[in-house]
Amino acid sequence: MKGAKGFVDMDFTEGDRLKLTGISGIYSTVIAYIPTSSKDIAFNFIACTDGDNNNYPVLKIGTQAWTAENLKTTKYNDKTEISNVSDPSAWSSLTSPAYCWYNNDPANKIIYGVLYNWYTFSKGHLCPTGWPLLSSSEWTALITFLGSETVAGGHLKETGITQWTAPNPSADNSSCCTALPSGVRYDTYLPVFNMSVFDFLNTSAWFTASDEASSSSAYWLSLYSTNSGSVLRNSFSKNTGFSVHCLKDQ
């Protein structure tokens, strides 16, 4: 209730993992909590609205606030339109901002969000105001907080095989990030090798970082349905289409 404290008593067994969601109007906050004793949980509601007026739930992980869903805007936060590029040849030669939906199907935006090339981030206005794209060092801090590269993936991924292809081992979503397998758009179209422009829907999630690895590549992080709980990191062409999460300015 606005203007008043609301209390919900929840019984728990030691070792339970609780996903707590507080909602106030268009705002929502998600907190992951492992209770060891009785405690009052306070929800702070933070505005997180993109250029398309999509409102995102806010996820608290440690002391940081994250967007709890993949970004899905088609506009910068100043309302400037971002180019939607569907042609594979045009996409592969871009040195300017662009986005697409997986398989160029707008229906995939609803669940999996939008895939963006790195040039879209370089302008600095893609995420909601006050919510910059994560740097590679901030991804590293999250992975460290969640344990290590060998277990963090399981803590980030949505549980079960509704979205993720079996077996999806070690996926416990204890971070409450509920990472979804939104796939990737490759930077190169190679029909001679029967290589699809889009790949890995339902089997992997690929996220990019804001900083460059080189003049032509950027850092990325990926999670797979076949890996026990691992997070894989490397650099990839700036023309690759990745999913995006944003981090609240401290």
Legacy VTK file of the C-alpha trace (Angstrom):
# vtk DataFile Version 3.0
C-alpha trace
ASCII
DATASET POLYDATA
POINTS 250 float
0.000 0.000 0.000
1.322 3.426 -0.902
1.949 5.563 2.154
1.766 2.641 4.554
3.823 -0.414 5.416
2.357 -3.695 4.216
3.289 -6.920 5.948
3.097 -10.474 4.635
4.181 -13.169 7.077
6.050 -15.976 5.301
7.039 -19.240 6.961
10.388 -20.649 5.883
12.720 -23.546 6.450
16.415 -22.813 6.892
18.139 -23.039 3.515
15.074 -21.944 1.511
15.696 -19.462 -1.292
13.012 -16.822 -1.549
12.216 -14.651 -4.541
10.419 -11.597 -3.201
8.648 -9.230 -5.600
7.252 -5.876 -4.509
4.969 -3.915 -6.843
3.870 -0.289 -6.659
2.035 1.033 -9.697
4.305 0.623 -12.753
7.350 -0.137 -10.584
8.489 -3.525 -9.333
11.525 -4.703 -7.381
12.792 -8.278 -7.076
14.947 -9.405 -4.150
16.641 -12.790 -3.752
16.933 -13.745 -0.101
18.055 -16.789 1.902
16.513 -16.349 5.363
18.312 -17.450 8.498
16.050 -15.660 10.973
12.951 -13.479 11.018
13.521 -10.198 9.194
11.570 -7.317 7.689
12.352 -6.782 3.981
12.058 -3.220 2.658
11.458 -2.589 -1.048
12.867 0.527 -2.683
11.097 1.318 -5.942
13.290 2.751 -8.677
12.156 4.149 -12.016
13.443 2.032 -14.912
11.712 3.092 -18.137
13.245 2.922 -21.618
12.737 5.040 -24.743
9.703 2.967 -25.779
8.161 3.478 -22.314
8.703 -0.153 -21.346
8.981 -0.458 -17.567
11.414 -3.040 -16.227
11.386 -4.860 -12.898
14.466 -4.006 -10.850
16.546 -6.843 -9.420
18.693 -6.357 -6.319
21.850 -8.535 -6.366
24.103 -7.693 -3.461
24.383 -3.898 -3.385
23.638 -3.510 -7.104
20.363 -2.919 -8.935
19.891 -4.597 -12.338
17.210 -4.720 -14.979
15.525 -8.075 -14.376
14.635 -8.582 -18.060
16.400 -8.313 -21.412
16.166 -4.837 -22.893
13.492 -4.509 -25.586
13.524 -0.853 -26.622
13.651 0.295 -30.257
14.459 3.888 -29.240
17.212 5.583 -27.267
16.202 7.145 -23.956
16.026 10.523 -25.726
13.329 8.962 -28.024
15.636 8.827 -31.069
14.738 5.854 -33.288
17.253 3.010 -33.684
17.476 1.407 -37.132
15.860 -2.008 -37.501
18.065 -3.951 -39.946
16.796 -7.319 -41.172
18.938 -7.877 -44.277
21.955 -10.069 -43.369
24.344 -8.472 -45.852
23.462 -4.971 -44.671
23.826 -6.018 -41.015
27.279 -7.545 -41.517
28.729 -4.337 -42.991
27.283 -1.897 -40.433
29.414 0.538 -38.461
26.339 2.284 -37.052
23.652 1.423 -34.460
21.090 -1.263 -35.315
18.763 -3.762 -33.672
16.749 -6.793 -34.707
14.498 -9.430 -33.235
15.576 -13.052 -33.274
14.709 -14.463 -36.712
13.425 -10.955 -37.553
10.194 -11.994 -35.819
8.711 -9.244 -33.578
6.931 -11.920 -31.538
10.299 -12.938 -30.078
10.654 -9.492 -28.516
7.915 -10.252 -25.969
9.819 -13.027 -24.197
13.437 -12.600 -25.287
13.830 -8.877 -25.867
15.876 -7.294 -28.659
19.324 -8.082 -30.104
21.635 -5.067 -30.587
24.972 -4.583 -32.300
27.792 -2.968 -30.300
27.508 0.361 -32.133
24.089 0.804 -30.538
25.719 0.962 -27.098
28.531 3.306 -28.085
26.127 6.250 -28.210
25.491 5.844 -24.479
21.701 6.346 -24.457
20.334 2.848 -25.042
19.468 1.862 -21.471
16.957 3.747 -19.313
18.299 7.057 -17.990
20.618 6.369 -15.062
21.022 2.713 -16.095
24.199 2.296 -18.192
25.201 -0.890 -19.964
27.494 -3.111 -17.907
31.221 -3.045 -18.460
33.264 -6.252 -18.540
34.581 -5.455 -15.035
31.012 -5.142 -13.719
30.128 -8.507 -15.236
33.228 -9.868 -13.489
32.057 -8.407 -10.173
28.672 -10.116 -10.591
30.271 -13.462 -11.442
32.560 -13.186 -8.420
29.611 -12.330 -6.160
27.738 -15.399 -7.432
30.680 -17.724 -6.759
32.852 -18.129 -9.855
32.685 -18.672 -13.612
32.039 -22.371 -13.006
28.818 -21.870 -11.009
27.497 -18.350 -11.744
25.688 -19.439 -14.923
23.453 -21.795 -12.972
22.590 -19.029 -10.516
21.637 -16.708 -13.405
19.595 -19.045 -15.616
15.852 -19.613 -15.400
15.125 -23.050 -13.978
13.525 -25.902 -15.878
13.161 -26.528 -19.608
10.185 -24.332 -20.508
12.480 -21.864 -22.306
15.846 -23.620 -21.983
16.486 -26.825 -23.923
17.125 -29.888 -21.756
19.138 -30.730 -19.757
19.860 -27.194 -18.417
21.861 -28.611 -15.480
22.564 -26.707 -12.263
20.104 -23.941 -13.174
18.723 -22.797 -9.820
18.130 -19.066 -10.587
19.192 -18.264 -7.044
20.107 -14.740 -8.215
16.506 -14.310 -9.474
17.966 -12.926 -12.714
15.882 -15.498 -14.684
18.250 -15.313 -17.666
16.532 -16.560 -20.828
18.093 -18.285 -23.874
17.560 -15.427 -26.325
20.185 -16.613 -28.828
22.441 -14.501 -31.019
22.603 -12.843 -34.428
25.885 -13.532 -36.187
27.788 -10.769 -37.897
28.469 -12.777 -41.072
26.116 -14.506 -43.488
27.728 -17.618 -44.984
25.157 -19.580 -47.012
27.893 -21.719 -48.532
28.407 -23.278 -45.088
24.666 -23.495 -44.460
25.247 -21.173 -41.512
22.163 -19.502 -40.111
22.266 -15.782 -39.389
20.399 -16.491 -36.144
21.356 -19.286 -33.781
21.108 -20.693 -30.246
17.526 -19.676 -29.372
16.498 -21.803 -26.367
20.059 -23.124 -25.943
22.127 -20.067 -24.964
22.023 -16.470 -23.778
24.629 -13.965 -24.994
25.221 -10.616 -23.282
27.629 -7.891 -24.309
29.715 -5.405 -22.322
30.127 -1.695 -22.927
33.894 -1.659 -23.348
35.817 -2.623 -26.466
38.140 -5.592 -26.683
39.662 -4.126 -29.853
38.734 -1.734 -32.648
36.561 -4.444 -34.217
35.465 -6.566 -31.257
33.661 -6.317 -27.924
33.523 -8.464 -24.804
30.663 -10.891 -24.342
29.400 -13.403 -21.812
27.305 -16.486 -22.578
25.308 -19.160 -20.763
24.427 -22.551 -22.264
21.767 -25.190 -21.627
24.386 -27.960 -21.828
26.943 -26.483 -19.409
26.501 -27.361 -15.753
26.681 -23.843 -14.400
29.459 -22.228 -16.326
29.763 -18.720 -17.696
31.859 -18.405 -20.843
33.586 -15.124 -21.735
35.452 -13.952 -24.803
35.423 -11.197 -27.427
33.317 -11.111 -30.579
32.702 -8.912 -33.615
30.935 -5.623 -32.924
28.444 -6.592 -35.627
27.096 -9.496 -33.605
23.597 -9.068 -32.148
23.479 -9.551 -28.362
20.985 -9.218 -25.524
21.398 -6.409 -22.982
21.011 -5.940 -19.235
21.590 -2.575 -17.565
23.007 -1.618 -14.158
21.798 1.269 -12.013
24.300 4.068 -11.444
25.532 3.934 -7.845
LINES 1 251
250 0 1 2 3 4 5 6 7 8 9 10 11 12 13 14 15 16 17 18 19 20 21 22 23 24 25 26 27 28 29 30 31 32 33 34 35 36 37 38 39 40 41 42 43 44 45 46 47 48 49 50 51 52 53 54 55 56 57 58 59 60 61 62 63 64 65 66 67 68 69 70 71 72 73 74 75 76 77 78 79 80 81 82 83 84 85 86 87 88 89 90 91 92 93 94 95 96 97 98 99 100 101 102 103 104 105 106 107 108 109 110 111 112 113 114 115 116 117 118 119 120 121 122 123 124 125 126 127 128 129 130 131 132 133 134 135 136 137 138 139 140 141 142 143 144 145 146 147 148 149 150 151 152 153 154 155 156 157 158 159 160 161 162 163 164 165 166 167 168 169 170 171 172 173 174 175 176 177 178 179 180 181 182 183 184 185 186 187 188 189 190 191 192 193 194 195 196 197 198 199 200 201 202 203 204 205 206 207 208 209 210 211 212 213 214 215 216 217 218 219 220 221 222 223 224 225 226 227 228 229 230 231 232 233 234 235 236 237 238 239 240 241 242 243 244 245 246 247 248 249
